[in-house]
């Protein structure tokens, strides 16, 4: 009997040994293989591991309400062809002349910051368009935050029905993805046109050198901020019964008279309060120049949406006008806002204008905001409060994977690309208040931490060295990230 047992023990030991040896060999080879990856490839593969679809994808989305055609040109070449002079750079809330355009473009150009300003004089805008079309090769794309986001959903998430409400002209009708549902009631005879003045890092304008690649947008819209389009958008929500609502284009109200824009913001707030709380509302911010209007949006719109998409220029401006943390950071120079300052601003924004889940009976009745997606050139952060928004790491990774590749026009699923690079320090502070540090590890680039009842998820982003596209990237990243998020509201105490 002992002999039989000893033989069995030897066989057992041998079988374990035969299992362990191949496992260790495989593990050693995998580690050796991973060590041979470039930093960029390691980051891409790490994101791929994080990206998992939510248990329940959004099935129907209504998106509105700005839609236009983007006329994309070289900003420096266009300004040089205008024969205007610019002794100083200066930010103007509204552009009346081509000289105003030159000064404001230079203001953001020398910071490498994205911005958008309305041209109030229609004749001057038409002159700019004619000059752009005659002085260089022009490229037309679908434009407007709402249209770009609807187009991206249709192209990348075919299982989701997407309904776009916005002023759609003949050219935008042809440019939109055929799967995007649209309404005839907001068709227009002539497309809204936006001039996208792109520039590359290192380009020279007058005495200034662009520190990074970006774009400046100017327009003279007639319909995107119209009451009819806005009412049709909210009517579509009640008719289409979506499980996701995306709002954008509110910045286009900025250049209407104060009484009219305030009335339209009241209209927006009234209708947002009517949306079923089980249907999440995402609001994609855009550039503001008027502090009073931005403050109105902060008070009347942002608290009444569930999710917010925002970049560093927009976040710093809100902190600046509302006495938030690091209000001195505005105006922003591209890539110069430290992560720990952005974290402070995001925490302030969510705690001040977000829903108070601990005390639902406060003055915040009707507040919904519990998710913010921050995106800038070199890193992205998702912040959530409560437990209604989940799958945040996958959501963040999906957006980060797309950003640089879209700027470079590289296949989003291509692992290797010499056009992409990481721009992050090896070690830095993420959150000063709790002493959270970040140690860069390309095989594990995502960091997460809790502060109070708020979850932060952070990742550096691969930056395109030679971008071929700057406009629309934020919108595509934001909506991709949103589609990988999961939302479920089960709070019976939510006041509606």
Secondary structure, DSSP 8 states (H G I E B T S, - for coil): -HHHHHHHHHHHHHHHHHHHHHHHHHHHHHHHHHHTS-HHHHHHHHHHHH----SS---EEEEEE--EEEEEEEHHHHHHHTT---SS----SEE-SHHHHHHHHHHHHTTT--EEEEE--HHHHHHHHHHHHHHS--EEEEESHHHHHHHHHHHH-TTSEEEEEE-B-HHHHHHS-TT-EE-GGGB-SS--EEEEEEE-TT-EETTEE-SS-EEEEEE--SSTT-HHHHHHHHHHHHHH--SEEEE--GGGGTTS-HHHHHHHHHHHHHHHTTS-TTSEEEEE------HHHHHHHHHHTGGGSSEEEE-HHHHHHHHHHTT-TTGGG-S--TT-S-HHHHHHHHHHHHHHHS--SS-TTSTTTT----EEEEE-SSEEEEEEESSSEE-HHHHHHHHHHHHHHHHHT--TT-S--TTEEE---SEEEEETTTTEEEE--GGG--EEEEETTEEEEEEE-EEESS-S--TTHHHHHHHHHHHT-EE----TT---
